[in-house]
Amino acid sequence: MRNDCETCVNYVYDEDCEESICTVNLDEDELVRFMEDSHYCCPYYRLDDEYAVVRRQM
């Protein structure tokens, strides 16, 4: 698990806010842990690997 939000599938661009946001609904404890602990790994992180399907087809 990782904390690199920019490569996570749950981190999407919101046109209304004109910024990227996390679509996972973290509870208060998880959010505090994520913001304060530099070693905390997000349990919802999934790599946004758009080539994964192509590699499986080969």
C-alpha distance matrix in Angstrom:
0.0 3.8 7.2 9.3 11.1 13.7 11.8 10.5 12.9 13.5 14.8 18.5 21.8 24.2 27.8 29.4 27.6 27.4 23.9 20.3 18.7 15.7 17.1 15.0 17.4 15.8 18.2 19.8 18.1 14.5 15.9 17.6 14.7 12.6 15.8 17.0 14.3 13.2 10.7 9.1 5.5 6.3 6.5 8.1 6.2 8.0 9.3 12.9 14.5 18.1 19.4 17.6 20.6 23.0 21.6 22.0 25.5 26.7
3.8 0.0 3.8 5.7 8.1 10.7 9.5 8.9 12.1 12.6 13.0 16.7 19.7 22.2 25.7 27.3 25.3 24.8 21.2 17.8 16.6 14.1 16.1 14.6 17.1 15.5 18.2 19.3 17.9 14.3 14.8 16.4 13.8 11.0 13.6 15.1 12.7 10.9 9.2 8.2 5.0 6.1 8.1 9.1 6.3 8.5 8.9 12.2 14.1 17.7 19.2 18.1 21.4 23.5 22.3 23.2 26.6 27.6
7.2 3.8 0.0 3.8 5.7 8.8 9.0 8.6 12.1 11.8 11.3 15.0 17.6 19.9 23.4 24.8 22.4 22.1 18.3 15.1 13.9 11.8 14.5 13.3 15.6 13.8 16.5 17.2 16.2 12.7 12.3 13.8 11.8 8.5 10.4 12.3 10.7 8.8 8.6 7.4 5.5 5.8 9.1 9.6 7.2 10.0 10.5 13.0 15.5 18.8 20.8 20.2 23.3 25.4 24.7 25.8 29.0 30.1
9.3 5.7 3.8 0.0 3.8 5.6 5.9 6.8 10.6 11.0 9.7 13.1 15.4 18.2 21.4 23.2 20.9 20.0 16.3 13.1 12.8 11.4 14.4 14.2 16.9 15.9 19.0 19.8 19.3 15.8 14.9 16.6 15.1 11.5 12.7 15.0 13.8 11.5 11.7 11.1 9.2 8.9 11.9 11.3 8.2 9.9 9.1 10.8 13.3 16.3 18.4 18.4 21.6 23.3 22.9 24.4 27.3 28.3
11.1 8.1 5.7 3.8 0.0 3.8 5.4 5.1 8.4 8.0 6.1 9.6 11.9 14.5 17.8 19.6 17.4 16.7 13.1 9.7 9.1 7.8 10.9 11.2 14.0 13.6 17.0 18.0 18.2 14.8 13.4 15.8 15.0 11.2 12.3 15.3 14.9 13.3 14.0 12.6 10.6 9.0 11.7 10.2 7.6 9.3 9.2 9.9 13.2 15.6 18.4 18.5 21.2 23.3 23.4 24.7 27.3 28.8
13.7 10.7 8.8 5.6 3.8 0.0 3.8 5.6 8.4 9.0 6.3 8.6 10.3 13.6 16.4 18.7 16.7 15.2 11.8 8.6 9.5 9.4 12.3 13.6 16.7 16.8 20.3 21.4 21.9 18.5 16.8 19.2 18.6 14.8 15.4 18.5 18.2 16.2 17.0 16.1 14.0 12.7 15.1 13.1 10.2 10.7 9.4 8.9 11.8 13.8 16.5 17.4 20.1 21.6 22.0 23.8 26.1 27.4
11.8 9.5 9.0 5.9 5.4 3.8 0.0 3.8 6.6 8.7 7.5 9.8 12.3 15.7 18.5 21.1 19.6 18.1 14.9 11.5 12.1 11.2 13.3 14.2 17.7 17.9 21.5 23.0 23.1 19.4 18.5 21.0 19.9 16.3 17.6 20.4 19.5 17.3 17.4 16.4 13.7 12.4 14.2 12.2 8.7 8.1 5.9 5.7 8.3 10.7 13.2 13.8 16.7 18.2 18.4 20.1 22.6 23.8
10.5 8.9 8.6 6.8 5.1 5.6 3.8 0.0 3.8 5.3 5.5 8.5 11.8 14.7 17.9 20.2 18.9 18.1 14.9 11.2 10.7 8.7 10.3 10.7 14.3 14.7 18.4 20.3 20.6 16.9 16.3 19.2 18.2 14.7 16.6 19.6 18.7 17.3 17.0 15.2 12.3 10.1 11.3 8.7 5.7 5.3 4.9 5.2 8.7 11.2 14.1 13.9 16.4 18.6 18.9 20.0 22.6 24.3
12.9 12.1 12.1 10.6 8.4 8.4 6.6 3.8 0.0 3.8 5.6 7.3 10.9 13.5 16.6 19.0 18.4 17.8 15.2 11.5 10.9 9.0 9.1 10.1 13.9 15.2 18.9 21.4 22.0 18.4 18.0 21.3 20.6 17.3 19.2 22.4 21.8 20.7 20.4 18.2 15.1 12.4 12.7 9.4 7.4 5.7 5.9 4.5 8.1 9.6 12.9 12.6 14.4 17.0 17.9 18.5 20.7 22.9
13.5 12.6 11.8 11.0 8.0 9.0 8.7 5.3 3.8 0.0 3.8 6.1 9.8 11.7 15.2 16.9 16.1 16.2 13.5 9.9 8.2 5.6 5.4 6.5 10.2 11.8 15.5 18.0 19.0 15.6 14.9 18.4 18.2 15.1 16.9 20.3 20.2 19.6 19.7 17.1 14.4 11.1 11.6 8.0 7.3 7.3 8.9 8.3 11.9 13.3 16.7 16.3 17.8 20.6 21.6 21.9 24.2 26.6
14.8 13.0 11.3 9.7 6.1 6.3 7.5 5.5 5.6 3.8 0.0 3.8 7.1 9.4 12.9 14.8 13.5 13.1 10.1 6.4 5.5 4.4 6.3 8.4 11.7 12.9 16.7 18.4 19.7 16.4 14.9 18.1 18.2 14.8 15.8 19.4 19.6 18.7 19.4 17.3 15.1 12.2 13.7 10.6 9.3 9.7 10.1 9.0 12.8 14.0 17.5 17.8 19.6 21.9 22.9 23.9 26.0 28.1
18.5 16.7 15.0 13.1 9.6 8.6 9.8 8.5 7.3 6.1 3.8 0.0 3.8 6.4 9.5 11.9 11.3 10.6 8.4 5.2 5.6 6.4 7.1 10.4 13.3 15.3 19.0 20.8 22.5 19.5 17.7 21.0 21.5 18.2 18.8 22.5 23.1 22.2 23.1 21.0 18.9 16.0 17.2 13.8 12.7 12.5 12.6 10.4 13.8 14.0 17.7 18.6 19.8 21.9 23.5 24.5 26.1 28.4
21.8 19.7 17.6 15.4 11.9 10.3 12.3 11.8 10.9 9.8 7.1 3.8 0.0 3.8 6.3 9.0 8.5 7.1 5.6 4.0 6.2 8.8 9.7 13.3 15.7 17.8 21.2 22.6 24.7 21.9 19.7 22.8 23.7 20.3 20.4 24.1 25.1 24.1 25.5 23.6 21.8 19.1 20.7 17.4 16.3 16.2 15.9 13.4 16.5 16.2 19.9 21.3 22.3 24.1 26.0 27.2 28.5 30.7
24.2 22.2 19.9 18.2 14.5 13.6 15.7 14.7 13.5 11.7 9.4 6.4 3.8 0.0 3.8 5.5 5.6 5.6 5.6 5.7 6.6 9.5 9.7 13.5 15.1 17.6 20.6 22.0 24.5 22.2 19.8 22.9 24.3 21.3 21.1 24.9 26.3 25.8 27.4 25.3 23.7 20.8 22.2 18.9 18.5 18.7 18.9 16.6 19.8 19.4 23.2 24.4 25.1 27.1 29.1 30.1 31.3 33.7
27.8 25.7 23.4 21.4 17.8 16.4 18.5 17.9 16.6 15.2 12.9 9.5 6.3 3.8 0.0 3.8 5.5 4.7 7.0 8.5 10.2 13.3 13.4 17.2 18.6 21.2 24.1 25.3 28.0 25.8 23.3 26.2 27.9 24.8 24.4 28.1 29.7 29.1 30.8 28.9 27.4 24.5 25.9 22.7 22.1 22.0 22.0 19.3 22.1 21.2 24.9 26.5 27.0 28.6 31.0 32.1 32.9 35.3
29.4 27.3 24.8 23.2 19.6 18.7 21.1 20.2 19.0 16.9 14.8 11.9 9.0 5.5 3.8 0.0 3.8 5.5 8.1 10.2 11.0 14.0 13.9 17.5 18.2 20.7 23.2 24.2 27.2 25.5 22.8 25.6 27.7 24.9 24.2 28.0 29.9 29.8 31.7 29.6 28.4 25.4 26.9 23.7 23.6 24.1 24.5 22.1 25.2 24.5 28.3 29.6 30.1 31.9 34.2 35.2 36.1 38.6
27.6 25.3 22.4 20.9 17.4 16.7 19.6 18.9 18.4 16.1 13.5 11.3 8.5 5.6 5.5 3.8 0.0 3.8 5.5 8.1 8.9 12.3 13.2 16.4 17.1 19.0 21.5 22.0 24.9 23.2 20.2 22.7 24.9 22.2 21.1 24.7 26.9 26.7 28.8 26.9 26.1 23.4 25.3 22.5 22.2 23.1 23.5 21.5 24.8 24.7 28.4 29.7 30.6 32.5 34.4 35.5 36.8 39.1
27.4 24.8 22.1 20.0 16.7 15.2 18.1 18.1 17.8 16.2 13.1 10.6 7.1 5.6 4.7 5.5 3.8 0.0 3.8 7.1 9.5 13.2 14.5 17.9 19.2 21.1 23.8 24.4 27.0 25.0 22.0 24.4 26.2 23.1 22.1 25.7 27.5 26.8 29.0 27.4 26.4 23.9 26.0 23.1 22.2 22.7 22.5 20.3 23.2 22.9 26.4 28.1 29.2 30.6 32.7 34.1 35.3 37.3
23.9 21.2 18.3 16.3 13.1 11.8 14.9 14.9 15.2 13.5 10.1 8.4 5.6 5.6 7.0 8.1 5.5 3.8 0.0 3.8 6.5 10.2 12.3 15.4 17.0 18.4 21.4 21.9 24.1 21.9 18.9 21.3 22.9 19.6 18.6 22.2 23.9 23.1 25.2 23.7 22.7 20.4 22.7 20.0 18.9 19.7 19.5 17.7 20.8 21.0 24.5 26.0 27.5 29.0 30.7 32.2 33.7 35.6
20.3 17.8 15.1 13.1 9.7 8.6 11.5 11.2 11.5 9.9 6.4 5.2 4.0 5.7 8.5 10.2 8.1 7.1 3.8 0.0 3.8 7.1 9.4 12.4 14.6 15.9 19.2 20.1 22.0 19.4 16.8 19.5 20.6 17.2 16.8 20.5 21.7 20.8 22.5 20.8 19.5 17.0 19.2 16.4 15.2 16.0 15.8 14.2 17.5 18.0 21.6 22.8 24.4 26.1 27.6 28.9 30.7 32.6
18.7 16.6 13.9 12.8 9.1 9.5 12.1 10.7 10.9 8.2 5.5 5.6 6.2 6.6 10.2 11.0 8.9 9.5 6.5 3.8 0.0 3.8 6.3 9.0 10.8 12.2 15.5 16.6 18.6 16.1 13.6 16.6 17.8 14.6 14.6 18.4 19.7 19.4 20.9 18.7 17.5 14.6 16.6 13.8 13.4 14.7 15.5 14.4 18.1 19.0 22.6 23.2 24.7 27.0 28.2 29.2 31.2 33.3
15.7 14.1 11.8 11.4 7.8 9.4 11.2 8.7 9.0 5.6 4.4 6.4 8.8 9.5 13.3 14.0 12.3 13.2 10.2 7.1 3.8 0.0 3.8 5.6 8.0 9.2 12.8 14.4 16.1 13.2 11.4 14.8 15.5 12.5 13.3 17.1 17.9 17.8 18.8 16.2 14.6 11.4 13.0 10.2 10.2 11.8 13.3 12.9 16.7 18.1 21.6 21.6 23.2 25.8 26.8 27.4 29.6 31.9
17.1 16.1 14.5 14.4 10.9 12.3 13.3 10.3 9.1 5.4 6.3 7.1 9.7 9.7 13.4 13.9 13.2 14.5 12.3 9.4 6.3 3.8 0.0 3.8 6.3 9.0 12.5 14.9 16.8 14.1 12.9 16.6 17.4 14.8 16.1 19.8 20.5 20.8 21.4 18.4 16.5 12.9 13.4 10.1 11.1 12.1 14.2 13.5 17.2 18.2 21.8 21.4 22.5 25.5 26.7 26.8 28.9 31.5
15.0 14.6 13.3 14.2 11.2 13.6 14.2 10.7 10.1 6.5 8.4 10.4 13.3 13.5 17.2 17.5 16.4 17.9 15.4 12.4 9.0 5.6 3.8 0.0 3.8 5.9 9.4 12.3 13.8 11.0 10.6 14.4 14.8 12.6 14.6 18.0 18.3 19.1 19.2 15.9 14.1 10.4 10.3 7.4 9.5 11.3 14.1 14.4 18.0 19.6 22.9 21.9 23.3 26.4 27.2 27.0 29.4 32.0
17.4 17.1 15.6 16.9 14.0 16.7 17.7 14.3 13.9 10.2 11.7 13.3 15.7 15.1 18.6 18.2 17.1 19.2 17.0 14.6 10.8 8.0 6.3 3.8 0.0 3.8 6.5 9.5 11.6 9.7 9.3 13.0 14.1 12.7 14.4 17.6 18.4 19.8 20.2 16.7 15.6 12.0 11.9 9.9 12.5 14.7 17.7 18.2 21.8 23.3 26.6 25.6 26.8 30.1 30.8 30.5 32.9 35.6
15.8 15.5 13.8 15.9 13.6 16.8 17.9 14.7 15.2 11.8 12.9 15.3 17.8 17.6 21.2 20.7 19.0 21.1 18.4 15.9 12.2 9.2 9.0 5.9 3.8 0.0 3.8 6.5 8.0 5.9 5.9 9.5 10.3 9.5 11.5 14.2 15.0 16.8 17.1 13.6 13.0 9.9 10.2 9.3 12.0 15.0 18.0 19.1 22.7 24.7 27.8 26.7 28.3 31.5 31.8 31.6 34.3 36.8
18.2 18.2 16.5 19.0 17.0 20.3 21.5 18.4 18.9 15.5 16.7 19.0 21.2 20.6 24.1 23.2 21.5 23.8 21.4 19.2 15.5 12.8 12.5 9.4 6.5 3.8 0.0 3.8 5.6 5.4 6.2 8.8 10.1 10.6 12.3 14.4 15.5 17.9 18.3 14.7 14.9 12.3 12.3 12.3 15.2 18.3 21.5 22.8 26.3 28.4 31.4 30.1 31.7 35.0 35.2 34.8 37.6 40.1
19.8 19.3 17.2 19.8 18.0 21.4 23.0 20.3 21.4 18.0 18.4 20.8 22.6 22.0 25.3 24.2 22.0 24.4 21.9 20.1 16.6 14.4 14.9 12.3 9.5 6.5 3.8 0.0 3.8 5.5 5.2 6.2 8.6 9.9 10.6 12.2 13.9 16.8 17.8 14.6 15.7 13.7 14.5 14.9 17.4 20.8 23.7 25.1 28.6 30.9 33.9 32.8 34.6 37.8 37.9 37.8 40.6 42.9
18.1 17.9 16.2 19.3 18.2 21.9 23.1 20.6 22.0 19.0 19.7 22.5 24.7 24.5 28.0 27.2 24.9 27.0 24.1 22.0 18.6 16.1 16.8 13.8 11.6 8.0 5.6 3.8 0.0 3.8 5.5 5.3 6.2 8.5 10.0 10.7 11.6 14.9 15.3 12.1 13.6 12.3 13.1 14.5 16.9 20.5 23.4 25.3 28.6 31.3 34.0 32.6 34.7 37.8 37.5 37.4 40.5 42.6
14.5 14.3 12.7 15.8 14.8 18.5 19.4 16.9 18.4 15.6 16.4 19.5 21.9 22.2 25.8 25.5 23.2 25.0 21.9 19.4 16.1 13.2 14.1 11.0 9.7 5.9 5.4 5.5 3.8 0.0 3.8 5.5 5.1 6.0 8.6 10.0 10.3 12.9 13.0 9.5 10.3 8.6 9.6 10.8 13.1 16.7 19.6 21.6 24.9 27.5 30.2 28.9 31.0 34.1 33.8 33.7 36.8 38.9
15.9 14.8 12.3 14.9 13.4 16.8 18.5 16.3 18.0 14.9 14.9 17.7 19.7 19.8 23.3 22.8 20.2 22.0 18.9 16.8 13.6 11.4 12.9 10.6 9.3 5.9 6.2 5.2 5.5 3.8 0.0 3.8 5.4 5.0 6.1 8.6 10.0 12.3 13.5 10.4 11.5 9.7 11.6 12.1 13.7 17.3 19.7 21.3 24.8 27.3 30.2 29.3 31.5 34.4 34.3 34.6 37.5 39.5
17.6 16.4 13.8 16.6 15.8 19.2 21.0 19.2 21.3 18.4 18.1 21.0 22.8 22.9 26.2 25.6 22.7 24.4 21.3 19.5 16.6 14.8 16.6 14.4 13.0 9.5 8.8 6.2 5.3 5.5 3.8 0.0 3.8 5.4 5.2 6.0 8.2 11.2 12.7 10.3 12.5 11.8 14.0 15.2 16.5 20.3 22.5 24.3 27.7 30.4 33.1 32.2 34.7 37.4 37.2 37.5 40.6 42.4
14.7 13.8 11.8 15.1 15.0 18.6 19.9 18.2 20.6 18.2 18.2 21.5 23.7 24.3 27.9 27.7 24.9 26.2 22.9 20.6 17.8 15.5 17.4 14.8 14.1 10.3 10.1 8.6 6.2 5.1 5.4 3.8 0.0 3.8 5.5 5.4 5.5 8.7 9.4 6.9 9.4 9.5 11.7 13.7 14.8 18.6 20.8 23.1 26.2 29.2 31.6 30.5 33.1 35.8 35.2 35.6 38.9 40.5
12.6 11.0 8.5 11.5 11.2 14.8 16.3 14.7 17.3 15.1 14.8 18.2 20.3 21.3 24.8 24.9 22.2 23.1 19.6 17.2 14.6 12.5 14.8 12.6 12.7 9.5 10.6 9.9 8.5 6.0 5.0 5.4 3.8 0.0 3.8 5.8 5.8 7.4 8.6 5.9 7.6 7.2 10.2 11.5 12.0 15.8 17.7 19.8 22.9 25.8 28.4 27.5 30.2 32.7 32.3 32.9 36.0 37.6
15.8 13.6 10.4 12.7 12.3 15.4 17.6 16.6 19.2 16.9 15.8 18.8 20.4 21.1 24.4 24.2 21.1 22.1 18.6 16.8 14.6 13.3 16.1 14.6 14.4 11.5 12.3 10.6 10.0 8.6 6.1 5.2 5.5 3.8 0.0 3.8 6.1 7.5 10.1 8.7 10.8 10.6 13.9 14.8 14.9 18.5 20.0 21.7 25.0 27.7 30.4 29.9 32.6 35.0 34.7 35.6 38.6 40.1
17.0 15.1 12.3 15.0 15.3 18.5 20.4 19.6 22.4 20.3 19.4 22.5 24.1 24.9 28.1 28.0 24.7 25.7 22.2 20.5 18.4 17.1 19.8 18.0 17.6 14.2 14.4 12.2 10.7 10.0 8.6 6.0 5.4 5.8 3.8 0.0 3.8 6.3 9.0 8.5 11.6 12.5 15.6 17.2 17.4 21.1 22.5 24.6 27.6 30.6 33.0 32.4 35.3 37.6 37.0 37.9 41.1 42.4
14.3 12.7 10.7 13.8 14.9 18.2 19.5 18.7 21.8 20.2 19.6 23.1 25.1 26.3 29.7 29.9 26.9 27.5 23.9 21.7 19.7 17.9 20.5 18.3 18.4 15.0 15.5 13.9 11.6 10.3 10.0 8.2 5.5 5.8 6.1 3.8 0.0 3.8 5.4 5.4 9.0 10.8 13.8 16.0 15.9 19.6 20.9 23.5 26.2 29.4 31.5 30.6 33.7 36.0 35.0 35.8 39.2 40.3
13.2 10.9 8.8 11.5 13.3 16.2 17.3 17.3 20.7 19.6 18.7 22.2 24.1 25.8 29.1 29.8 26.7 26.8 23.1 20.8 19.4 17.8 20.8 19.1 19.8 16.8 17.9 16.8 14.9 12.9 12.3 11.2 8.7 7.4 7.5 6.3 3.8 0.0 3.8 5.7 8.5 10.9 14.2 16.2 15.2 18.5 19.2 21.8 24.2 27.5 29.4 28.7 32.0 34.0 32.9 34.1 37.4 38.3
10.7 9.2 8.6 11.7 14.0 17.0 17.4 17.0 20.4 19.7 19.4 23.1 25.5 27.4 30.8 31.7 28.8 29.0 25.2 22.5 20.9 18.8 21.4 19.2 20.2 17.1 18.3 17.8 15.3 13.0 13.5 12.7 9.4 8.6 10.1 9.0 5.4 3.8 0.0 3.8 6.4 9.7 12.4 15.0 14.0 17.2 18.1 21.1 23.2 26.8 28.3 27.3 30.6 32.6 31.2 32.1 35.6 36.4
9.1 8.2 7.4 11.1 12.6 16.1 16.4 15.2 18.2 17.1 17.3 21.0 23.6 25.3 28.9 29.6 26.9 27.4 23.7 20.8 18.7 16.2 18.4 15.9 16.7 13.6 14.7 14.6 12.1 9.5 10.4 10.3 6.9 5.9 8.7 8.5 5.4 5.7 3.8 0.0 3.8 6.5 9.1 11.8 11.5 15.0 16.6 19.6 22.0 25.5 27.3 26.0 29.1 31.5 30.3 30.9 34.4 35.5
5.5 5.0 5.5 9.2 10.6 14.0 13.7 12.3 15.1 14.4 15.1 18.9 21.8 23.7 27.4 28.4 26.1 26.4 22.7 19.5 17.5 14.6 16.5 14.1 15.6 13.0 14.9 15.7 13.6 10.3 11.5 12.5 9.4 7.6 10.8 11.6 9.0 8.5 6.4 3.8 0.0 3.8 6.2 8.8 8.1 11.4 13.1 16.2 18.6 22.0 23.8 22.4 25.4 27.8 26.7 27.2 30.6 31.9
6.3 6.1 5.8 8.9 9.0 12.7 12.4 10.1 12.4 11.1 12.2 16.0 19.1 20.8 24.5 25.4 23.4 23.9 20.4 17.0 14.6 11.4 12.9 10.4 12.0 9.9 12.3 13.7 12.3 8.6 9.7 11.8 9.5 7.2 10.6 12.5 10.8 10.9 9.7 6.5 3.8 0.0 3.8 5.4 5.5 9.3 11.7 14.4 17.2 20.4 22.6 21.1 23.8 26.5 25.8 26.1 29.4 31.0
6.5 8.1 9.1 11.9 11.7 15.1 14.2 11.3 12.7 11.6 13.7 17.2 20.7 22.2 25.9 26.9 25.3 26.0 22.7 19.2 16.6 13.0 13.4 10.3 11.9 10.2 12.3 14.5 13.1 9.6 11.6 14.0 11.7 10.2 13.9 15.6 13.8 14.2 12.4 9.1 6.2 3.8 0.0 3.8 5.7 8.7 11.9 14.7 17.2 20.3 22.4 20.4 22.7 25.7 25.0 24.7 28.0 29.9
8.1 9.1 9.6 11.3 10.2 13.1 12.2 8.7 9.4 8.0 10.6 13.8 17.4 18.9 22.7 23.7 22.5 23.1 20.0 16.4 13.8 10.2 10.1 7.4 9.9 9.3 12.3 14.9 14.5 10.8 12.1 15.2 13.7 11.5 14.8 17.2 16.0 16.2 15.0 11.8 8.8 5.4 3.8 0.0 3.8 6.4 9.9 12.1 15.0 17.6 20.1 18.3 20.3 23.5 23.2 23.0 26.0 28.2
6.2 6.3 7.2 8.2 7.6 10.2 8.7 5.7 7.4 7.3 9.3 12.7 16.3 18.5 22.1 23.6 22.2 22.2 18.9 15.2 13.4 10.2 11.1 9.5 12.5 12.0 15.2 17.4 16.9 13.1 13.7 16.5 14.8 12.0 14.9 17.4 15.9 15.2 14.0 11.5 8.1 5.5 5.7 3.8 0.0 3.8 6.6 9.2 12.0 15.0 17.3 15.9 18.4 21.2 20.8 21.0 24.1 26.0
8.0 8.5 10.0 9.9 9.3 10.7 8.1 5.3 5.7 7.3 9.7 12.5 16.2 18.7 22.0 24.1 23.1 22.7 19.7 16.0 14.7 11.8 12.1 11.3 14.7 15.0 18.3 20.8 20.5 16.7 17.3 20.3 18.6 15.8 18.5 21.1 19.6 18.5 17.2 15.0 11.4 9.3 8.7 6.4 3.8 0.0 3.8 6.3 8.7 11.6 13.8 12.2 14.5 17.4 17.1 17.3 20.4 22.3
9.3 8.9 10.5 9.1 9.2 9.4 5.9 4.9 5.9 8.9 10.1 12.6 15.9 18.9 22.0 24.5 23.5 22.5 19.5 15.8 15.5 13.3 14.2 14.1 17.7 18.0 21.5 23.7 23.4 19.6 19.7 22.5 20.8 17.7 20.0 22.5 20.9 19.2 18.1 16.6 13.1 11.7 11.9 9.9 6.6 3.8 0.0 3.8 5.6 9.0 10.9 9.9 12.8 15.1 14.7 15.7 18.6 20.1
12.9 12.2 13.0 10.8 9.9 8.9 5.7 5.2 4.5 8.3 9.0 10.4 13.4 16.6 19.3 22.1 21.5 20.3 17.7 14.2 14.4 12.9 13.5 14.4 18.2 19.1 22.8 25.1 25.3 21.6 21.3 24.3 23.1 19.8 21.7 24.6 23.5 21.8 21.1 19.6 16.2 14.4 14.7 12.1 9.2 6.3 3.8 0.0 3.8 6.1 8.9 9.0 11.4 13.5 14.0 15.2 17.6 19.3
14.5 14.1 15.5 13.3 13.2 11.8 8.3 8.7 8.1 11.9 12.8 13.8 16.5 19.8 22.1 25.2 24.8 23.2 20.8 17.5 18.1 16.7 17.2 18.0 21.8 22.7 26.3 28.6 28.6 24.9 24.8 27.7 26.2 22.9 25.0 27.6 26.2 24.2 23.2 22.0 18.6 17.2 17.2 15.0 12.0 8.7 5.6 3.8 0.0 3.8 5.4 5.6 8.5 10.1 10.4 12.0 14.4 15.7
18.1 17.7 18.8 16.3 15.6 13.8 10.7 11.2 9.6 13.3 14.0 14.0 16.2 19.4 21.2 24.5 24.7 22.9 21.0 18.0 19.0 18.1 18.2 19.6 23.3 24.7 28.4 30.9 31.3 27.5 27.3 30.4 29.2 25.8 27.7 30.6 29.4 27.5 26.8 25.5 22.0 20.4 20.3 17.6 15.0 11.6 9.0 6.1 3.8 0.0 3.8 5.6 7.0 8.2 9.8 11.5 12.9 14.6
19.4 19.2 20.8 18.4 18.4 16.5 13.2 14.1 12.9 16.7 17.5 17.7 19.9 23.2 24.9 28.3 28.4 26.4 24.5 21.6 22.6 21.6 21.8 22.9 26.6 27.8 31.4 33.9 34.0 30.2 30.2 33.1 31.6 28.4 30.4 33.0 31.5 29.4 28.3 27.3 23.8 22.6 22.4 20.1 17.3 13.8 10.9 8.9 5.4 3.8 0.0 3.8 5.5 5.2 6.3 8.8 10.2 11.2
17.6 18.1 20.2 18.4 18.5 17.4 13.8 13.9 12.6 16.3 17.8 18.6 21.3 24.4 26.5 29.6 29.7 28.1 26.0 22.8 23.2 21.6 21.4 21.9 25.6 26.7 30.1 32.8 32.6 28.9 29.3 32.2 30.5 27.5 29.9 32.4 30.6 28.7 27.3 26.0 22.4 21.1 20.4 18.3 15.9 12.2 9.9 9.0 5.6 5.6 3.8 0.0 3.8 5.5 5.2 6.4 8.9 10.4
20.6 21.4 23.3 21.6 21.2 20.1 16.7 16.4 14.4 17.8 19.6 19.8 22.3 25.1 27.0 30.1 30.6 29.2 27.5 24.4 24.7 23.2 22.5 23.3 26.8 28.3 31.7 34.6 34.7 31.0 31.5 34.7 33.1 30.2 32.6 35.3 33.7 32.0 30.6 29.1 25.4 23.8 22.7 20.3 18.4 14.5 12.8 11.4 8.5 7.0 5.5 3.8 0.0 3.8 5.5 5.2 6.4 9.1
23.0 23.5 25.4 23.3 23.3 21.6 18.2 18.6 17.0 20.6 21.9 21.9 24.1 27.1 28.6 31.9 32.5 30.6 29.0 26.1 27.0 25.8 25.5 26.4 30.1 31.5 35.0 37.8 37.8 34.1 34.4 37.4 35.8 32.7 35.0 37.6 36.0 34.0 32.6 31.5 27.8 26.5 25.7 23.5 21.2 17.4 15.1 13.5 10.1 8.2 5.2 5.5 3.8 0.0 3.8 5.4 5.2 6.7
21.6 22.3 24.7 22.9 23.4 22.0 18.4 18.9 17.9 21.6 22.9 23.5 26.0 29.1 31.0 34.2 34.4 32.7 30.7 27.6 28.2 26.8 26.7 27.2 30.8 31.8 35.2 37.9 37.5 33.8 34.3 37.2 35.2 32.3 34.7 37.0 35.0 32.9 31.2 30.3 26.7 25.8 25.0 23.2 20.8 17.1 14.7 14.0 10.4 9.8 6.3 5.2 5.5 3.8 0.0 3.8 5.5 5.5
22.0 23.2 25.8 24.4 24.7 23.8 20.1 20.0 18.5 21.9 23.9 24.5 27.2 30.1 32.1 35.2 35.5 34.1 32.2 28.9 29.2 27.4 26.8 27.0 30.5 31.6 34.8 37.8 37.4 33.7 34.6 37.5 35.6 32.9 35.6 37.9 35.8 34.1 32.1 30.9 27.2 26.1 24.7 23.0 21.0 17.3 15.7 15.2 12.0 11.5 8.8 6.4 5.2 5.4 3.8 0.0 3.8 5.5
25.5 26.6 29.0 27.3 27.3 26.1 22.6 22.6 20.7 24.2 26.0 26.1 28.5 31.3 32.9 36.1 36.8 35.3 33.7 30.7 31.2 29.6 28.9 29.4 32.9 34.3 37.6 40.6 40.5 36.8 37.5 40.6 38.9 36.0 38.6 41.1 39.2 37.4 35.6 34.4 30.6 29.4 28.0 26.0 24.1 20.4 18.6 17.6 14.4 12.9 10.2 8.9 6.4 5.2 5.5 3.8 0.0 3.8
26.7 27.6 30.1 28.3 28.8 27.4 23.8 24.3 22.9 26.6 28.1 28.4 30.7 33.7 35.3 38.6 39.1 37.3 35.6 32.6 33.3 31.9 31.5 32.0 35.6 36.8 40.1 42.9 42.6 38.9 39.5 42.4 40.5 37.6 40.1 42.4 40.3 38.3 36.4 35.5 31.9 31.0 29.9 28.2 26.0 22.3 20.1 19.3 15.7 14.6 11.2 10.4 9.1 6.7 5.5 5.5 3.8 0.0
